[in-house]
Amino acid sequence: MKKKAVVLFSILFVIMMALSGCSSSSSSSSASTKNEILYWNPFTGPDGENMKQIVNDYNKTNPKFKVKNVSIAENDMYAKIPTVVNSGNGIPDVTIVHAERIKQFVDNGILTAYDDLLADYPEIKAENYVPAGWNIGDLEGSRYSVPLDVHSFVMYYNKDLLQKYAPHALDDNVITFDEIRAAGELSQKDKITGIGITWTRPIFLSIYHQLGGDITSDGKTPTLDTPEAKKALELLKGLVDDKIANKDGEDPGQLFKSGKAIFYPEGIWMQNGVKEAKKLNWGLTNFPQISPDKIVNWTSSHQFVMLKDKNRSTEKTKGVMDFLNYVREHSLPWAQAGQNPAALATLENPEYQQLPQSFLIKDPEMQKTLKIFDYKYNGFVVEEVDKLVGDAIYGKLAIDKGLKAAQKAVEDKIAANNKK
C-alpha cells in the first residue's frame, strides 16, 4: 500500500510540475526568468497579434535574452506599474506606455533614463524617428523613452457617398465642417448620416486646438473652461441638433460599414474593422477641420520605457536595447496593424508607403499636423473630457455648467495628487 502511495504521489508531482511549466510560459504571466526580457504592453486588441509577430521574429534571431510578450488591459497595466515598482517584485524589463504618461512618470521617479545606453546604439537617435514620436521622450535633457509609433485620429469616408453629396470636398485634401454640414443636409432626404460621433475625446481635443485652445496654458494649470472649449462643444452639438450627426445610441461604426454614413472619424488603428465591410468603398483623410489653413490631427504615441529596477542586470538592460534596435528596423508588421511606426527605417519600405495611413508621415509637412497633448496631468483632463463631451453635445448637460464642473474636477485631482 505504501509503495502505491509513493507511486501515486510521484505521478501527481510530475503533473503539478508540468502544469507549473505551462503556466510560467504563458503570455499572460508576469513572471520573469534570468535569461528573458519581460515585456509589458497594452496591446490586447487585434494589433496585439502583430506585436506578437514582431516578438516571435526577434526571438528567432536567437538573442542572448529572448523577449517574453505580456499584453495587459491598459487600465490594469497602469494600475500595476506603481505597485510593482514600489514592491520591487515582478517589474517588467521594458514597457509600452502612452506618450501622455511620461511626464508624470518622470515626476514620480519611476523611469530609468536611456542616456548612458545610447552611445552603444548610435542608430537610436532623433534623425531616425518621426519628430512627434521622438521629442516626447526628451525631458530636462534626459531621454526617458524610445518611440514605437505615432497613431492619429483621422477620418474615413465613403467614396461613393462623397462623390454623390460632396464631390469637390477633397479637392484641397481637407474636408471642413462646413463641407460636412452641406453634405449632411443633402443626404438627410436619403436617410444617410453626414458624420458619426465616435470617440469624443480626440474629436473634442482636435477641434479645441484648431480653435486655438489647449488643455494647459503653462504646463501646470489646466484650461478646460474657456471660450474655445465652449465653441468646440457648440459646433458638435449643432451637428447633433441639426441631424447631421448620428443620434445618441446609434452605432456610428455600423452606420458607416453598412453604407449609411458619409464620414467616420476614427483612429488609423481601426482599419481592420473597416476592411471587414467587404463592399465598402472607403478612403482615409485628415480629421475634419474648421479651416484648411490650420490642420490638426490628434495623435498619441506608444513609447518603450524602462521602469526603475535595481535588480536588472547590465546584460539584461543591453538585451532590452538590442530588442529596441531590432524593432527600429522591423516595424512593418506594426504598420500592417494600421499604425504609423515612428522609425523612419520602416517608413521607407515601399509596402508601407502603399498603406492608407502613410499619408500622415510620408510628407514632412503633414507630420507638423500631428498634435500630442503631453500635459503631465493629461490623465486627469481626459477623464473629465470623456464624461463631459457626450452629455454636452447630446443635450444631457448644459455646456457652461459642464465645463465649469470639468475644470474644478481636474483642479481638485491635481491638488490631491500633489499632496501625496
PAROFI-696253 format. One line per field, with one value per residue (C-alpha): residue in three letters; y negated, x, z negated; residue number from 1. Coordinates in nm, 4 decimals, always signed. Example, Ala and Ser with C-alpha at 12.3 -4.5 7.8 and 13.67 -1.06 7.14 Angstrom:
aa <- [ALA; SER]
c2 <- [+0.4500; +0.1060]
c1 <- [+1.2300; +1.3670]
c3 <- [-0.7800; -0.7140]
i <- [1; 2]
//
This chain:
aa <- [MET; LYS; LYS; LYS; ALA; VAL; VAL; LEU; PHE; SER; ILE; LEU; PHE; VAL; ILE; MET; MET; ALA; LEU; SER; GLY; CYS; SER; SER; SER; SER; SER; SER; SER; SER; ALA; SER; THR; LYS; ASN; GLU; ILE; LEU; TYR; TRP; ASN; PRO; PHE; THR; GLY; PRO; ASP; GLY; GLU; ASN; MET; LYS; GLN; ILE; VAL; ASN; ASP; TYR; ASN; LYS; THR; ASN; PRO; LYS; PHE; LYS; VAL; LYS; ASN; VAL; SER; ILE; ALA; GLU; ASN; ASP; MET; TYR; ALA; LYS; ILE; PRO; THR; VAL; VAL; ASN; SER; GLY; ASN; GLY; ILE; PRO; ASP; VAL; THR; ILE; VAL; HIS; ALA; GLU; ARG; ILE; LYS; GLN; PHE; VAL; ASP; ASN; GLY; ILE; LEU; THR; ALA; TYR; ASP; ASP; LEU; LEU; ALA; ASP; TYR; PRO; GLU; ILE; LYS; ALA; GLU; ASN; TYR; VAL; PRO; ALA; GLY; TRP; ASN; ILE; GLY; ASP; LEU; GLU; GLY; SER; ARG; TYR; SER; VAL; PRO; LEU; ASP; VAL; HIS; SER; PHE; VAL; MET; TYR; TYR; ASN; LYS; ASP; LEU; LEU; GLN; LYS; TYR; ALA; PRO; HIS; ALA; LEU; ASP; ASP; ASN; VAL; ILE; THR; PHE; ASP; GLU; ILE; ARG; ALA; ALA; GLY; GLU; LEU; SER; GLN; LYS; ASP; LYS; ILE; THR; GLY; ILE; GLY; ILE; THR; TRP; THR; ARG; PRO; ILE; PHE; LEU; SER; ILE; TYR; HIS; GLN; LEU; GLY; GLY; ASP; ILE; THR; SER; ASP; GLY; LYS; THR; PRO; THR; LEU; ASP; THR; PRO; GLU; ALA; LYS; LYS; ALA; LEU; GLU; LEU; LEU; LYS; GLY; LEU; VAL; ASP; ASP; LYS; ILE; ALA; ASN; LYS; ASP; GLY; GLU; ASP; PRO; GLY; GLN; LEU; PHE; LYS; SER; GLY; LYS; ALA; ILE; PHE; TYR; PRO; GLU; GLY; ILE; TRP; MET; GLN; ASN; GLY; VAL; LYS; GLU; ALA; LYS; LYS; LEU; ASN; TRP; GLY; LEU; THR; ASN; PHE; PRO; GLN; ILE; SER; PRO; ASP; LYS; ILE; VAL; ASN; TRP; THR; SER; SER; HIS; GLN; PHE; VAL; MET; LEU; LYS; ASP; LYS; ASN; ARG; SER; THR; GLU; LYS; THR; LYS; GLY; VAL; MET; ASP; PHE; LEU; ASN; TYR; VAL; ARG; GLU; HIS; SER; LEU; PRO; TRP; ALA; GLN; ALA; GLY; GLN; ASN; PRO; ALA; ALA; LEU; ALA; THR; LEU; GLU; ASN; PRO; GLU; TYR; GLN; GLN; LEU; PRO; GLN; SER; PHE; LEU; ILE; LYS; ASP; PRO; GLU; MET; GLN; LYS; THR; LEU; LYS; ILE; PHE; ASP; TYR; LYS; TYR; ASN; GLY; PHE; VAL; VAL; GLU; GLU; VAL; ASP; LYS; LEU; VAL; GLY; ASP; ALA; ILE; TYR; GLY; LYS; LEU; ALA; ILE; ASP; LYS; GLY; LEU; LYS; ALA; ALA; GLN; LYS; ALA; VAL; GLU; ASP; LYS; ILE; ALA; ALA; ASN; ASN; LYS; LYS]
c2 <- [+0.0000; -0.2348; -0.1627; -0.2530; -0.5786; -0.6700; -0.5972; -0.7977; -1.0894; -1.0779; -1.0901; -1.3844; -1.5643; -1.5242; -1.6541; -1.9564; -2.0401; -2.0125; -2.2441; -2.4838; -2.4838; -2.5639; -2.8466; -3.0086; -3.0228; -3.1738; -3.5152; -3.6232; -3.5541; -3.8460; -3.6340; -3.6705; -3.4474; -3.5206; -3.4706; -3.6534; -4.0081; -4.0664; -4.2981; -4.4543; -4.6252; -4.7201; -4.5513; -4.3277; -4.4003; -4.2736; -4.4711; -4.2503; -3.9696; -4.1931; -4.2724; -3.9004; -3.8501; -4.1099; -3.9498; -3.5977; -3.7074; -3.8701; -3.5592; -3.3540; -3.5551; -3.3654; -3.6646; -3.6082; -3.7338; -3.6296; -3.8547; -3.7396; -3.9262; -4.0052; -4.2013; -4.3535; -4.5584; -4.9251; -5.0348; -4.7231; -4.7761; -5.1366; -5.0282; -4.7576; -4.9783; -5.1777; -4.8651; -4.6543; -4.9409; -5.0147; -4.6485; -4.5759; -4.2474; -4.1458; -4.4655; -4.4325; -4.4990; -4.7085; -4.8502; -5.0276; -5.3375; -5.6179; -5.9381; -6.1380; -5.9364; -6.0019; -6.3427; -6.2250; -5.9015; -6.1057; -6.3354; -6.0294; -5.8999; -5.5586; -5.5675; -5.4854; -5.7217; -5.5832; -5.8402; -5.6114; -5.3400; -5.5275; -5.5630; -5.1915; -5.2167; -5.5127; -5.4431; -5.5041; -5.8802; -6.1696; -6.1589; -5.8075; -5.8755; -6.0858; -6.4051; -6.3887; -6.0493; -6.1134; -6.4556; -6.3450; -6.1310; -6.4093; -6.5769; -6.8125; -6.6986; -6.3260; -6.0620; -5.8521; -5.6718; -5.5361; -5.5576; -5.2628; -5.4598; -5.7742; -5.6906; -5.9518; -6.0109; -6.0980; -6.0344; -5.7528; -5.8412; -5.6555; -5.7332; -5.6678; -5.8828; -6.1566; -6.1654; -6.1915; -6.4528; -6.6434; -6.5714; -6.8572; -6.8419; -6.6715; -6.8874; -7.0582; -6.7359; -6.8847; -6.8303; -7.1115; -7.1021; -7.3387; -7.0829; -6.8056; -7.0087; -7.0815; -6.7138; -6.6027; -6.8394; -6.6888; -6.3295; -6.3612; -6.3060; -5.9688; -5.8779; -5.8929; -6.0278; -6.3003; -6.2171; -5.9695; -6.0845; -5.8236; -5.8672; -6.2057; -6.2728; -6.3186; -6.4728; -6.7464; -6.7985; -6.8258; -7.0921; -7.2687; -7.3008; -7.4154; -7.7000; -7.7995; -7.6252; -7.3836; -7.1787; -7.3812; -7.7371; -7.6926; -7.3202; -7.3313; -7.4823; -7.3064; -7.5116; -7.3490; -7.6169; -7.8525; -8.0252; -7.7964; -7.4834; -7.6148; -7.6900; -7.3376; -7.1793; -7.4086; -7.3082; -6.9395; -6.9996; -7.1853; -6.8807; -6.6647; -6.9079; -6.9529; -6.5765; -6.5934; -6.3540; -6.0226; -6.0047; -5.9255; -5.5476; -5.4769; -5.2886; -5.5186; -5.2352; -5.0176; -5.3075; -5.3655; -4.9995; -4.9485; -5.2470; -5.4702; -5.7413; -5.9573; -6.0422; -5.8342; -5.9973; -5.7259; -5.6116; -5.4819; -5.1665; -5.0883; -4.9879; -4.6171; -4.6798; -4.8942; -4.6335; -4.3811; -4.5643; -4.3978; -4.6051; -4.9384; -5.1701; -5.3783; -5.6251; -5.7871; -6.1559; -6.4182; -6.4726; -6.7349; -7.0928; -7.4253; -7.5853; -7.4268; -7.6848; -7.5087; -7.1292; -6.9400; -6.5612; -6.4381; -6.1997; -5.9832; -5.7587; -5.4227; -5.4512; -5.1986; -5.2839; -5.1063; -5.1166; -5.1537; -4.8197; -4.7940; -4.4209; -4.4462; -4.3418; -4.5345; -4.2378; -4.2288; -4.6058; -4.5563; -4.2871; -4.5423; -4.7802; -4.5029; -4.4422; -4.8127; -4.8377; -4.5370; -4.6940; -5.0120; -4.8192; -4.5668; -4.7542; -4.6675; -4.4218; -4.7074; -4.9246; -4.6401; -4.6620; -5.0143; -5.2063; -5.4530; -5.3295; -5.6040; -5.4579; -5.6010; -5.2700; -5.1242; -5.4369; -5.3975; -5.0496; -5.0524; -4.8228; -5.0683; -5.3615; -5.1934; -5.1769; -5.4310; -5.5886; -5.6576; -5.9960; -6.1379; -6.0566; -6.0491; -6.4268; -6.6181; -6.8977; -6.6550; -6.5484; -6.9035; -6.8465; -6.5734; -6.7090; -6.5133; -6.6559; -6.5784; -6.7818; -6.5929; -6.5920; -6.4760; -6.1718; -6.3883; -6.6080; -6.3279; -6.1558; -6.4674; -6.5227; -6.1678; -6.2394; -6.5826; -6.5770; -6.3172; -6.4520; -6.8110; -6.7583; -6.5301; -6.7821; -6.5927; -6.8597; -7.2370; -7.3251; -7.6103; -7.4001; -7.1014; -7.2994; -7.4602; -7.1208; -6.9621; -7.2431; -7.2146; -6.8346; -6.8469; -7.1140; -6.9048; -6.5925; -6.7814; -6.9238; -6.5773; -6.4310; -6.6979; -6.6294; -6.2722]
c1 <- [+0.0000; +0.2838; +0.4512; +0.1304; +0.1057; +0.4635; +0.3938; +0.0711; +0.2483; +0.5241; +0.2666; +0.0870; +0.4180; +0.5099; +0.1664; +0.1956; +0.5413; +0.4176; +0.1282; +0.3637; +0.5868; +0.2923; +0.1884; +0.5303; +0.5478; +0.2028; +0.1838; -0.0499; +0.2066; +0.4014; +0.6838; +1.0325; +1.3358; +1.7066; +1.7515; +1.4489; +1.3227; +0.9785; +0.7888; +0.4588; +0.2294; -0.1403; -0.1973; -0.4912; -0.6809; -0.6192; -0.2934; -0.1599; -0.1190; +0.1068; +0.3190; +0.3446; +0.4736; +0.7471; +0.8480; +0.8454; +1.0527; +1.3032; +1.3267; +1.4014; +1.7238; +1.8434; +1.9294; +2.1002; +1.7843; +1.4591; +1.1565; +0.8508; +0.5469; +0.2805; -0.0261; -0.2332; -0.5528; -0.4498; -0.6152; -0.4938; -0.1391; -0.1269; -0.2639; +0.0041; +0.3020; +0.3356; +0.2582; +0.5371; +0.7898; +0.7206; +0.7383; +1.0493; +0.8959; +0.7769; +0.8997; +0.8968; +1.2247; +1.0633; +0.7122; +0.4977; +0.3243; +0.1352; +0.3297; +0.0940; +0.2007; +0.5734; +0.5948; +0.4061; +0.6058; +0.9276; +0.7908; +0.7095; +1.0642; +0.9747; +1.1553; +1.5149; +1.6825; +1.8387; +2.1203; +2.4118; +2.2929; +2.2523; +2.6259; +2.6389; +2.3318; +2.4087; +2.1139; +1.8619; +1.8683; +1.6433; +1.7353; +1.5932; +1.2495; +0.9414; +0.9867; +0.6389; +0.7271; +1.0906; +1.0667; +0.8144; +1.0724; +1.3262; +1.2705; +1.5100; +1.7979; +1.7482; +1.5858; +1.3214; +1.1570; +1.2043; +0.9008; +0.7266; +0.4706; +0.2666; -0.1023; -0.3515; -0.7253; -0.8291; -1.1362; -1.2617; -1.5064; -1.7354; -1.6019; -1.9326; -2.1353; -1.8727; -1.8991; -2.2769; -2.3098; -1.9773; -1.7874; -1.5396; -1.4820; -1.1447; -1.0127; -0.7796; -0.7202; -0.9043; -1.2685; -1.4101; -1.7007; -1.8881; -1.8496; -1.9657; -2.2706; -2.3558; -2.3175; -2.5241; -2.8072; -2.8238; -2.8022; -3.0801; -3.3518; -3.1944; -3.1620; -2.7836; -2.5998; -2.3448; -2.0903; -2.0592; -1.9802; -1.7270; -1.4573; -1.5474; -1.2096; -0.9943; -1.2871; -1.3224; -0.9498; -0.8780; -1.1455; -1.0428; -0.6847; -0.7956; -0.9783; -0.6600; -0.7319; -0.5162; -0.5609; -0.2981; -0.1730; +0.1619; +0.2266; +0.0921; -0.2573; -0.5434; -0.7539; -1.0859; -1.3404; -1.2612; -1.4471; -1.2685; -1.3863; -1.7423; -1.7268; -1.5968; -1.8844; -2.1367; -2.0061; -2.0576; -2.3962; -2.5066; -2.4277; -2.6343; -2.9245; -2.9455; -2.9342; -2.6063; -2.4548; -2.5883; -2.8474; -2.7495; -2.7295; -2.6775; -2.3609; -2.1597; -1.9288; -2.2163; -2.3753; -2.0541; -1.9815; -2.3358; -2.3111; -2.5399; -2.2874; -2.0596; -1.7904; -1.6485; -1.3826; -1.1732; -0.8205; -0.5859; -0.5707; -0.9356; -0.8621; -0.9069; -1.2628; -1.3401; -1.1916; -1.4447; -1.7134; -1.6197; -1.8488; -1.7484; -1.5509; -1.3632; -1.0785; -0.8778; -0.8038; -0.7297; -0.9639; -1.2243; -1.1068; -1.2713; -1.0410; -0.7944; -0.5398; -0.4797; -0.4808; -0.4811; -0.4780; -0.4989; -0.2125; -0.0634; +0.2403; +0.3276; +0.6673; +0.9170; +1.0204; +1.2239; +1.0766; +1.3307; +1.4570; +1.7750; +1.7935; +1.8022; +2.1471; +2.3638; +2.3461; +1.9673; +1.9497; +2.1693; +1.9245; +1.6421; +1.8387; +1.9060; +1.5317; +1.4509; +1.7121; +1.5555; +1.2082; +1.3503; +1.4271; +1.1419; +0.8180; +0.6361; +0.4007; +0.3042; +0.2212; +0.0117; -0.1974; -0.2942; -0.0300; +0.2355; +0.5730; +0.7933; +1.1130; +1.1985; +1.3553; +1.0055; +0.8594; +1.0965; +0.9599; +0.7588; +0.4980; +0.4447; +0.4106; +0.1090; -0.0783; -0.3624; -0.2313; +0.1129; -0.0029; +0.0391; +0.4092; +0.5449; +0.5175; +0.7182; +0.4606; +0.1859; +0.3925; +0.3516; -0.0246; +0.0220; -0.0721; +0.0160; -0.1374; +0.1549; +0.0422; +0.1639; -0.1885; -0.3369; -0.4850; -0.6937; -0.8075; -0.9201; -1.1111; -1.3289; -1.3413; -1.4678; -1.7511; -1.8316; -1.8427; -2.1070; -2.3507; -2.2941; -2.3426; -2.6453; -2.8228; -2.7948; -2.5766; -2.5597; -2.2293; -2.1377; -2.2188; -2.0291; -1.7140; -1.7097; -1.7554; -1.4816; -1.2375; -1.2953; -1.2712; -0.9305; -0.8033; -0.9165; -0.7463; -0.4202; -0.4334; -0.4941; -0.2100; +0.0344; -0.0436; +0.0822]
c3 <- [+0.0000; -0.0917; +0.2435; +0.4308; +0.2369; +0.3297; +0.6976; +0.6859; +0.5192; +0.7843; +1.0649; +0.9055; +0.8556; +1.2241; +1.3304; +1.0993; +1.2316; +1.5911; +1.5200; +1.3472; +1.6528; +1.8803; +1.6548; +1.6479; +2.0263; +2.0701; +2.2337; +1.9539; +1.6806; +1.5433; +1.4052; +1.5490; +1.5610; +1.5619; +1.9361; +2.0712; +2.1049; +1.9567; +2.1913; +2.0805; +2.3293; +2.3524; +2.6907; +2.6042; +2.9300; +3.2848; +3.3054; +3.0269; +3.2795; +3.4884; +3.1847; +3.1065; +3.4611; +3.4077; +3.0777; +3.2239; +3.5213; +3.2869; +3.0711; +3.3836; +3.4250; +3.1154; +2.8936; +2.5590; +2.3879; +2.5508; +2.5083; +2.3174; +2.4514; +2.1881; +2.3017; +2.0202; +2.0453; +2.0447; +1.7194; +1.5411; +1.6649; +1.5463; +1.2085; +1.1798; +1.2682; +0.9429; +0.7396; +0.8881; +0.8861; +0.5184; +0.4223; +0.6280; +0.7431; +1.0900; +1.2569; +1.6377; +1.8146; +2.0869; +2.1033; +2.3599; +2.2226; +2.3916; +2.4518; +2.2319; +1.9264; +1.9472; +1.7776; +1.4721; +1.4544; +1.4614; +1.1893; +0.9814; +1.0254; +1.1666; +1.5033; +1.5893; +1.8360; +2.1550; +2.1557; +2.0667; +2.3058; +2.6319; +2.7006; +2.7808; +3.0072; +3.2347; +3.4676; +3.1891; +3.2396; +3.3374; +3.7071; +3.7396; +3.5907; +3.6608; +3.4533; +3.2973; +3.1502; +3.0628; +2.8981; +2.6376; +2.4575; +2.4003; +2.0638; +1.8881; +2.1056; +2.0486; +2.2662; +2.0938; +2.3861; +2.7371; +2.9671; +3.1295; +3.3303; +3.3760; +3.4021; +3.5109; +3.5075; +3.8623; +4.0789; +4.3009; +4.5747; +4.8116; +5.1595; +5.3334; +5.0930; +5.1050; +5.4834; +5.4555; +5.1799; +5.1748; +5.4990; +5.4562; +5.0799; +5.1159; +5.3981; +5.1482; +4.9473; +4.6482; +4.5546; +4.3429; +4.1003; +4.3341; +4.6138; +4.3823; +4.2858; +4.6500; +4.7446; +4.4446; +4.5311; +4.8791; +4.7567; +4.4981; +4.7573; +4.8370; +4.4667; +4.4882; +4.1818; +4.2508; +3.9812; +3.6952; +3.3434; +3.2337; +2.9664; +2.8235; +2.6587; +2.9718; +3.1603; +2.8994; +2.8447; +3.2177; +3.2636; +2.9431; +3.0658; +3.4105; +3.2363; +3.0532; +2.7242; +2.5262; +2.2107; +2.0232; +2.0532; +1.8831; +1.8418; +1.4858; +1.4821; +1.6637; +1.9046; +1.9884; +1.9024; +2.1913; +2.4769; +2.7254; +2.5418; +2.5388; +2.9103; +2.9838; +2.7934; +2.9607; +3.3037; +3.2223; +3.0585; +3.3714; +3.5844; +3.3498; +3.3215; +3.6990; +3.7575; +3.9487; +3.6944; +3.5708; +3.2938; +2.9371; +2.9034; +3.2735; +3.3612; +3.5927; +3.6937; +3.8052; +3.9915; +4.1834; +4.2564; +4.3844; +4.6216; +4.4146; +4.3215; +4.5338; +4.2789; +3.9942; +3.7729; +3.6114; +3.5384; +3.8048; +3.5929; +3.6770; +4.0371; +3.9815; +3.8663; +4.1696; +4.4018; +4.2706; +4.4694; +4.7979; +5.0224; +4.8695; +5.0980; +4.8424; +4.8132; +4.5339; +4.4872; +4.2219; +3.9316; +4.0330; +3.9992; +3.9276; +4.1832; +4.4288; +4.3128; +3.9810; +3.9830; +3.6529; +3.6228; +3.2631; +3.2099; +2.9403; +2.9351; +2.7846; +2.6193; +2.4833; +2.1268; +1.8616; +1.5124; +1.2335; +1.1107; +0.9007; +0.9735; +1.3533; +1.4700; +1.7136; +1.9509; +1.9442; +1.9999; +2.3058; +2.4165; +2.3956; +2.6159; +2.8676; +2.8888; +2.9368; +3.2091; +3.3827; +3.3645; +3.5179; +3.8357; +3.8316; +3.7641; +4.0870; +3.9098; +3.6783; +3.9793; +4.1181; +3.7991; +3.9086; +3.7136; +3.8251; +3.6950; +3.5565; +3.7028; +4.0436; +4.1498; +4.1888; +4.3446; +4.6386; +4.7117; +5.0413; +4.8876; +4.6035; +4.8428; +5.0032; +4.6719; +4.6306; +4.3091; +4.4547; +4.5919; +4.2404; +4.2279; +4.5855; +4.6177; +4.3522; +4.3748; +4.2760; +3.9763; +3.8457; +3.8153; +3.5531; +3.2093; +2.8948; +2.5772; +2.3470; +2.0440; +1.7375; +1.5926; +1.9213; +1.7478; +1.5159; +1.8051; +2.0331; +1.7543; +1.7312; +2.1080; +2.1520; +1.9067; +2.0459; +2.4234; +2.5000; +2.2410; +2.3532; +2.7248; +2.6843; +2.4599; +2.1315; +1.9715; +2.0151; +2.1817; +1.9432; +1.6383; +1.7742; +1.8490; +1.5040; +1.3377; +1.5507; +1.4758; +1.0999; +1.1056; +1.2781; +1.0381; +0.7397; +0.8760; +0.9315; +0.5792; +0.4320; +0.6403; +0.5241; +0.1582; +0.1877]
i <- [1; 2; 3; 4; 5; 6; 7; 8; 9; 10; 11; 12; 13; 14; 15; 16; 17; 18; 19; 20; 21; 22; 23; 24; 25; 26; 27; 28; 29; 30; 31; 32; 33; 34; 35; 36; 37; 38; 39; 40; 41; 42; 43; 44; 45; 46; 47; 48; 49; 50; 51; 52; 53; 54; 55; 56; 57; 58; 59; 60; 61; 62; 63; 64; 65; 66; 67; 68; 69; 70; 71; 72; 73; 74; 75; 76; 77; 78; 79; 80; 81; 82; 83; 84; 85; 86; 87; 88; 89; 90; 91; 92; 93; 94; 95; 96; 97; 98; 99; 100; 101; 102; 103; 104; 105; 106; 107; 108; 109; 110; 111; 112; 113; 114; 115; 116; 117; 118; 119; 120; 121; 122; 123; 124; 125; 126; 127; 128; 129; 130; 131; 132; 133; 134; 135; 136; 137; 138; 139; 140; 141; 142; 143; 144; 145; 146; 147; 148; 149; 150; 151; 152; 153; 154; 155; 156; 157; 158; 159; 160; 161; 162; 163; 164; 165; 166; 167; 168; 169; 170; 171; 172; 173; 174; 175; 176; 177; 178; 179; 180; 181; 182; 183; 184; 185; 186; 187; 188; 189; 190; 191; 192; 193; 194; 195; 196; 197; 198; 199; 200; 201; 202; 203; 204; 205; 206; 207; 208; 209; 210; 211; 212; 213; 214; 215; 216; 217; 218; 219; 220; 221; 222; 223; 224; 225; 226; 227; 228; 229; 230; 231; 232; 233; 234; 235; 236; 237; 238; 239; 240; 241; 242; 243; 244; 245; 246; 247; 248; 249; 250; 251; 252; 253; 254; 255; 256; 257; 258; 259; 260; 261; 262; 263; 264; 265; 266; 267; 268; 269; 270; 271; 272; 273; 274; 275; 276; 277; 278; 279; 280; 281; 282; 283; 284; 285; 286; 287; 288; 289; 290; 291; 292; 293; 294; 295; 296; 297; 298; 299; 300; 301; 302; 303; 304; 305; 306; 307; 308; 309; 310; 311; 312; 313; 314; 315; 316; 317; 318; 319; 320; 321; 322; 323; 324; 325; 326; 327; 328; 329; 330; 331; 332; 333; 334; 335; 336; 337; 338; 339; 340; 341; 342; 343; 344; 345; 346; 347; 348; 349; 350; 351; 352; 353; 354; 355; 356; 357; 358; 359; 360; 361; 362; 363; 364; 365; 366; 367; 368; 369; 370; 371; 372; 373; 374; 375; 376; 377; 378; 379; 380; 381; 382; 383; 384; 385; 386; 387; 388; 389; 390; 391; 392; 393; 394; 395; 396; 397; 398; 399; 400; 401; 402; 403; 404; 405; 406; 407; 408; 409; 410; 411; 412; 413; 414; 415; 416; 417; 418; 419; 420]
//
